[in-house]
């Protein structure tokens, strides 16, 4: 079995689930060029909890955690199976205290991208929550502890946005960003390409733009799991490197 890559996706608006655009077309292409996963372990910005939770049910439900969107979006069902076996493997590998929790499901952070990558919904998917109270290093360490699952066909999949500040969204800016949004996105890019993960873990003190780019860490922390699961010898590729509405970047990375 070939070793799976790890992927971080900037998922952006839930509308990307039902639109044919540059982002969704890129997601489709990525799925075509990487090995088919045995399972997808998704760390989504939208399951932001107290402590670390792991889904282990046979058939997770589709979660619609967004408001005021077209009816078509709420009719989208991503009914991939779960994977209790891989969920147990994850729980056994994580040294931090964790708990099984099936009160959530597959949220739009995951399904808005996976509906393009794996529309047949036949690859098992489950989510690990992002502990709102854990420091950056703890998220990174979970990624490190899970990296052995890459050898077993698991796609470790982080989904959020590197720059995500909805309070400062400017609808007139279209596909342009504020200077600080580009600055922070480039700071992360440079440190990913140069494999300076420590600078990324210390993003708040290393980048002045962080206070605007990451006002809350929910959309940023999924990147840290994927970084932790990457290997020094992986080839890194950036995709969808762009900004939307001033204060949202869609930038994604694949390590393979």
N, C-alpha and C positions, 0 to 999 in steps of 0.2 A: 504494500500500500504506500502510495507516495505521500510525503509529508504535506499537510495542508498549509496554505498561507494563513496569515491573519489580516483582517481588514478593519479599518475605521472608515465609516461613511458619514459625511455631513448630510443629514436627511432633510433638513429644511422644512418647508411647508407640507402639511398632509396632502395638499393638492398634487404633489409629485406622484402620488399613488395612481392617479387617474389621468395624468397628463403624459403626452409623448413629447419630451423635451431633451435637451442636451444631457441633463443629469440622469434621467431614466434610461436613455439609450446607452450611456456609459455603464450603468449598473448591469444592463443586459449583457453587454460585451464582456464585462469582468466574469460573469457567471459562465460564459462560453469558454473562456480561456483558462480557467483554473480547474483542478480536479473536482469531480462531484463529491460533495461532503457526505459523510455517513450521518452527521448530525450538525446542527447549527446552534452554537451556544451564544446567545445574544445578550449583550449588556447595553440596555437602552436608557437614555436620559430620562425616559418617562416612567421608570419604576424606581423612584427616589424615596428611600425608606429609612426608618430607624433600624440599624443593624443590617446584616447581609442575609437576604432571603434567596431561596432557590426553588423554582417550580419543578415538581416531579410528577405531574399528572399525565395520564395517557393521552388526553385530548384537550389541550388548553384552549380557552375561548378567545375570540377576537375582541379586543378592548377598543372602544371608541372614546378616547380621552381628549376630545377636541370639540369645540362648540361653534355653531354658526356657519358650518360648511354645507355644500350642496348635498342633497339627499343621496346622490350616487355614492358618495364617500362612505356613508353609513350602511350602505348595502354591500360593501366590500367585505367578504368573509375570507380570512386566511386560516383555513382549517387544517393546517399541517398537524400530524401527530406530535405528541411530546416524546420524551425519552427518559423514563424512570431509571433505566440502567446507567445512562451517561450522567443523569442528575446525581445519582449516588456516587459515581466516580468523582464528580466535581466536589461534592460535599466531603468525600474522604481526603481529597488533595488539599483543600483550603485549611490552613492552620488556624485562622481566625474563627471565632465562634459563628456558626451559621444555623439557619433553621429552614426547613421546608415550609413553603407558603404557596398555596394555590388560590389565594384570594384575588390575584391579578390574572393576567393572561398575556397574549401576544399583542402588544400595543402598537400604535401607529409609528413609533420610532423604528420598530422592526418591520412591520408588514408593509409600510409605504415603500420600502426599498425591496423587500423580499418578493413582493408581488411582481416585480420586474425581473429580478434575478432568477427566481424559482417559481414561476407561475403555476406549475403543476401541483404545488403544495404537497409533494410526496416525500420531502426530506424532513425528518423530525427536527423540531425547534423547541427550545425552552429558554427562559430568561433567568439571569442572575440580577438581583437588584443592586442599585448603587447606594451604599451606606452614606447617608447625608452627613453623618457625624465623624466619619473616618478621615484621617489626613491623606494627602496625595500618595504618600509612600505605601499606605495600606492597600489602595486600589492597584497600584503597580505590582505589589507583592502577590496579590491574588492572580494576576496575569502570569507572573513568573511560576507560580505553583501549578497553573493549569497548562503550561506550554507543552508538557509531555503528551497531552491529548491530541496535539497536532499530528503525532505519529499514528494515531488511531482513527484518523479520518474526521476529526472534529474541526469545524470552521469556527474559530473564535472571532466574534463579530461585534465590534463596538459601534454604536450609532448615537450621534448627538450633533453638535456643531462646535467647532473650535472657537469661533466668535459667535456669541448668542446674547444679544441684549434687546429684548422686545420693547423695552421702555423707550429706546432711542430709534426705533424703526422709522424710516422716512420713506413713505410710499412714492414720493416724487423721484427718488434716486434710482429706481429700476435696478439694473444689474451693475450698480456702482456702490463703492463703500466709502465710509469715512476714513481719513488718514490713519487713525488709531486702529481701525479694523484691519487694514492692510499691514500695519506695523506688527500687530500681534500675530496675525496669520503667518507673516514672514519669519517672525521670531521662532515660532513653532516649527515651521518648515526647515529653517537653517539647522536647528538643533536635532530634528529627526534625521535629516540627510547626513549630518556630521556625527550622529549617534551620541549626542550629548544629552542623555535622558535626565541626568541630574538637574540640568538647567530647566527642563520642562517641569520636573517635580517642584522646583522652586520658582515657578512662573510668576508668582505674586511679587517676589523681590527682585527678579531678574528683568522684568518688563514693566515699564511705566504704563503701557497701554492695557495691562491686565485688568485694572480696576474698571475699565469700560467694557472690555471684551468678555470678561468672565465675572459679571456682577454676582451671579450665583453659579456654583460649580456643576450643577446637574448635567448640563450638555457637554461640559469639558471632561469630566472624570471618565466617561467611557473610553476615551483615548488612552488613558493610563493603563487600563487592563490589557489593551492590545499591545501597547509599547512593552509591557512586562512580558507578554507572551512571544515577543519577537526574539530573534537570535541575531548575534553580531554578524553572522555570515549571510543573513537574508538580504536579497536585493529589494530596495525600497522604490516604489513608484508612486508618484502623486497623481491624483485625478480630480476633475471638477474643481480646480483651484480658482475660485471666484467668490465674489461678494454680491449680496443681494440687499436691497432696501437699506443700504447704509451700514447696518449693524449685525449682519448675519453672513458667515462664510460657509460655503458648501464644500470646502476642501476635504478630500478623502485620501487615504493612503492604503497601500497594500504591501505587505512584507512577504516575500516568497523565495 
